[in-house]
Amino acid sequence: MDFSSMDENQNSTKIKIKGVDIHYVKIGNGPQKLLIFQGALGQISDNLLLTQNFDQKKYTVYLWDPPGDGLSRPPVRDFSPGFLNRDADYAIALMETLGVDKYSMLGWCNGGSTAIIAASKVADRVDKLVVWSCSAYVTGNVLEVLESSRDVHRWPESRRIPRFKMYGEKYLSDKWSELLDAFQAILNDDGGDVCIGALAQIKAPTLILHGIWDEILPIDHADFLHKNIKDSILEIFPNGEHDIHMSFPVKFNSLVDTFLTIK
């Protein structure tokens, strides 16, 4: 990943968290602190577009790689049971180590589920929560769709090439298969419960965004979040698929900025 184009307000670095060198990027110097969670086996560049329209005098944004993702390697990614909870604990510890006491959380897909868990663990520290294209449970139908992605060599070039450059073909292939197996285990062993129990523990106002044509998670998943997170708003993208923050950046950022600004 090339960080050479970042301006002087952006900082890419690593910090020791629970014995692991965690890679993160800090953007802006505003009073509102935002922690962004990326999707599964993602990389920080996935969400850099998201930050481009954020006022850097209004927000300080932290993007990070969980252990085994992006540049937080070693260690290798661990998808054994409880991996989302572990990611949530690392995220919380990261902000504690950085001395940030109050902040909002934003998460996409797997990162949204992780943000939900984290927000439930430190509910009093979270100003607001924004999640998109994510779910609190997994179903057989979802896994059937995901199974078609097991061969990473068949991914669209726009998704495949950047991840091959970041991870290498073998690492990406092995870890993606392990992730799919991990969700199958959640379905088999936990009834598909990813983070249902966390929803009632969230105190922060929550914005849920979802594309009506999400090819992975039907709109039912967003409806479930909305019904079970008490202070939540649901915004639907009528033409949106799974990557609404990339496909509709202006609308997405406007909704998020407005939500974060309202007292």
HUVENMO-V876316 format. One record per backbone hydrogen bond with DSSP energy under -1.0 kcal/mol. NH is the residue of the N-H (numbers start at 1). CO is the residue of the C=O. E is the energy in kcal/mol with one decimal. If there is no record, write none. Layout:
BEGIN
nh: [NH	NH]
co: [CO	CO]
e: [E	E]
END
This chain:
BEGIN
nh: [6	10	11	13	15	17	20	22	22	24	25	26	27	29	30	32	34	35	36	37	42	46	47	54	58	59	60	61	62	63	64	65	68	69	72	86	87	88	89	90	91	92	93	94	95	96	97	98	99	100	103	104	105	106	107	108	109	111	113	114	115	116	117	118	119	120	121	122	125	127	129	130	131	132	133	138	143	144	145	146	147	149	150	152	154	155	159	160	161	164	165	166	167	168	172	173	174	175	176	177	178	179	180	181	182	183	184	185	186	187	188	189	190	192	193	194	195	198	199	201	202	206	207	208	209	210	212	213	214	221	223	224	225	226	227	228	229	233	235	237	240	246	247	248	252	253	254	255	256	257	258	259	260	261	262]
co: [3	7	26	24	22	20	17	15	20	13	63	11	61	56	59	58	60	104	62	106	39	43	44	51	55	55	32	27	34	25	36	23	72	66	69	82	83	84	85	86	87	88	89	90	91	92	93	94	96	95	125	33	128	35	130	37	132	108	109	110	111	112	113	114	115	116	117	118	122	103	205	105	207	107	209	192	139	140	141	142	143	146	147	150	151	152	156	156	157	160	161	162	163	164	168	169	170	171	172	173	174	175	176	177	178	179	180	181	182	183	184	185	186	186	190	136	136	195	196	198	199	231	129	233	131	235	237	240	211	218	219	220	221	222	223	224	225	206	208	210	237	243	243	244	248	249	250	251	252	253	254	255	256	257	258]
e: [-1.6	-2.1	-2.5	-2.6	-2.1	-3.3	-2.0	-2.9	-1.0	-2.6	-2.8	-2.7	-2.7	-2.9	-1.9	-2.2	-2.7	-2.7	-2.9	-3.4	-1.5	-2.4	-1.7	-1.5	-1.4	-2.5	-2.9	-3.3	-3.1	-2.5	-1.0	-2.4	-3.1	-2.6	-2.5	-2.2	-2.4	-2.3	-2.1	-2.2	-2.4	-2.3	-2.4	-2.4	-1.9	-2.1	-2.6	-2.0	-1.1	-2.8	-2.1	-2.9	-2.3	-2.7	-2.4	-1.7	-2.4	-2.2	-1.7	-2.2	-2.4	-2.2	-2.0	-2.8	-3.0	-1.5	-1.4	-1.9	-2.1	-2.0	-2.3	-2.8	-2.5	-2.0	-1.9	-2.3	-2.2	-2.0	-1.8	-2.6	-2.3	-2.2	-1.8	-1.2	-2.0	-1.4	-1.4	-3.0	-2.2	-2.4	-2.2	-1.7	-3.2	-1.6	-2.1	-2.5	-3.0	-2.7	-2.5	-1.9	-1.9	-2.2	-2.3	-2.3	-2.1	-2.1	-1.8	-2.1	-1.8	-2.1	-2.5	-3.5	-1.8	-2.4	-1.4	-2.0	-2.3	-1.1	-1.3	-1.2	-1.1	-2.7	-2.8	-3.2	-2.4	-1.8	-2.4	-2.7	-1.8	-1.9	-2.2	-2.2	-1.8	-2.5	-2.3	-1.5	-1.6	-2.5	-3.0	-2.7	-1.7	-1.6	-2.4	-2.3	-2.8	-2.7	-2.1	-2.4	-2.4	-3.0	-2.4	-2.2	-2.6	-1.6	-1.9]
END
